[in-house]
């Protein structure tokens, strides 16, 4: 398999809920007027705590300076595993459980922290730019390493890290952070970029104005129902992660869904904000899922992590009681 190192230099930031209004203009431009920017990598995820944005340097320029925005102190690079050639965006998705043992675990063993973004199309593993030499050293025996330069995929140059590293001692990785599972079920989907204008008003409402207590489908008695919505526009491909109630607001035949219409159950990782320095959090969750052969998506946010696993015997077309 091939490991592609994408050319985007990425920022990871948090926008406080009360500060979202001052960022709305820039975020709408990045999401709906991409042709007016030079941004090629943009992701926005809303959780109960905040909004997490992952954006390249060109896209970051569209955001205002504000005390409501916190930026992780690092530049990140996106890695993508591609099976059978092709590029990151049009290849068949590998799935985070499929790369748990070949990518996630070895990086954890070498104390390399990762930030995950699963999309409808593929899975992106974000690593700090300064960790890239160690990442390449760690994964070079299992993958053909390629780098994207000016849109072209070329062989990745050796960064001079060839020896001097002691092979890590493999140790068990118990799950040490609290886990919780909200009651709402989620859909991972996409839509044709050509149809984006027709649902732009709806999407803007979902992204910026639907998180209040009157949100449809969240009864006041259901305290375990959480607000979670993720929109990604990466190299022209759109990915959406939203709960089942939100998908029902969209017109028929706009969203891509599989024939079986899978719904996904969420597990939230962390009781306190996880930070960016601890290694092995993604591995703690993805390795057991991989061992059990359970398909999963994984989305890291500024404060917590989120794993989505396939819910048994549940699909969008089933009767809800």
Buried (B, 14 or more C-beta within 10 A) or exposed (E): BBBBBBBBBBBBBBBBBEBBEBBBEBBBBBBBEBEEBEBBBBBBBBBEBBBBBBBBBBBBEBBEEEEBBBEBEBBBBBBBBBEEEEBBBEBEBBBBBBBBBBBBBBBBBBEBBBBBBBBBBBBBBBBBBEBBBBBBBBBBEBBEBBBBEEEEBEEBEEEEBEEEEEEEEEEEBEEEBEEEEBBBBBBBBBBEEEBBEEBBEBBBEBBBEBBEEEBEBBEEEEEEBBBBBBBBBBBEBBBBBBBBBBBEBBEEEBBBBEEEBBBBBBBBBBEEEBEBEEBBBBBBBBBBBBEEEBBBBBBBBBBBBBBBBBBEEBBBEEEEE
